[in-house]
Amino acid sequence: MPGSYDPIDVALGVLMERYRRDVEQASTMLVAMARDHDRGVKEFAEALVTGPREEHANAASHTVTRAVSFIHANAHHEIGVEEIAAAAHIGVRGLQQAFRDQRQQTPLGYLRQVRMECARRDLSAGHRSNQCTVGDIASRWHFANAGRFAGEYKRVFGCSPSQTLRASDVPDAPDPRVLLDRAVDAVRRSES
């Protein structure tokens, strides 16, 4: 019937439109700031993220970049701070100091964060594997104590790992692309 709409679709559409505008505004601001500083956008963005371009800060940034790359590539392996430091071509203490300066956390804290995000990804995709359990996924990502894993997971993501796993198994969960199309249509209908 004309004029009828789903309020959820309209609300989603409005929020997505606001988010799109915010992203466009941020992009425009970044380009303008780079131009004001007579730099390319990428160069300016790197300077903005890494802070002052002192020789020491630049070296620490490269060290942390190497360490982060190693962590992402090897998070599924049994690795520790010694292996991360070796991959970054620095001693353990130097790596820890570089991480504190650049990321305000420790290398092992960052490894734990990456593993937690990987576990969440696996839990979200859990419905694809009928035999998948929270314990299996916790173990896969080197969380030895499933209870502690569940507590930390809930603290980080706001729900238990079993809730994420169950939510992934909902057979009639809508495809996000379909939701997006519905929301855009609802916004268009409400504007006309």
Long-range contacts (C-beta under 8 A, 24 or more apart in sequence): 5-186, 5-189, 5-190, 6-182, 6-186, 9-182, 9-183, 9-185, 9-186, 9-187, 10-183, 10-186, 10-187, 10-190, 12-179, 12-182, 12-183, 12-186, 13-183, 13-184, 13-185, 13-186, 13-187, 13-190, 14-187, 16-180, 16-183, 16-184, 17-187, 50-102, 57-101, 60-97, 60-98, 60-101, 60-102, 61-102, 63-88, 63-89, 63-90, 63-94, 63-95, 63-98, 64-88, 64-98, 64-99, 64-102, 64-103, 67-95, 67-98, 67-99, 67-107, 68-110, 71-107, 71-110, 71-111, 71-114, 72-114, 75-111, 75-114, 75-115, 75-118, 75-141, 76-118, 76-140, 76-141, 78-142, 79-111, 80-108, 81-106, 81-107, 81-108, 84-111, 115-141, 115-142, 115-143, 116-141, 116-152, 116-153, 116-156, 119-143, 119-149, 119-153, 119-161, 120-153, 120-157, 120-161, 120-164, 123-161, 123-164, 123-165, 123-168, 124-164, 124-167, 124-168, 125-168, 126-164, 126-165, 126-168, 126-169, 127-168, 127-169, 127-170, 132-165, 133-165, 134-161, 134-162, 134-165, 137-161, 137-165
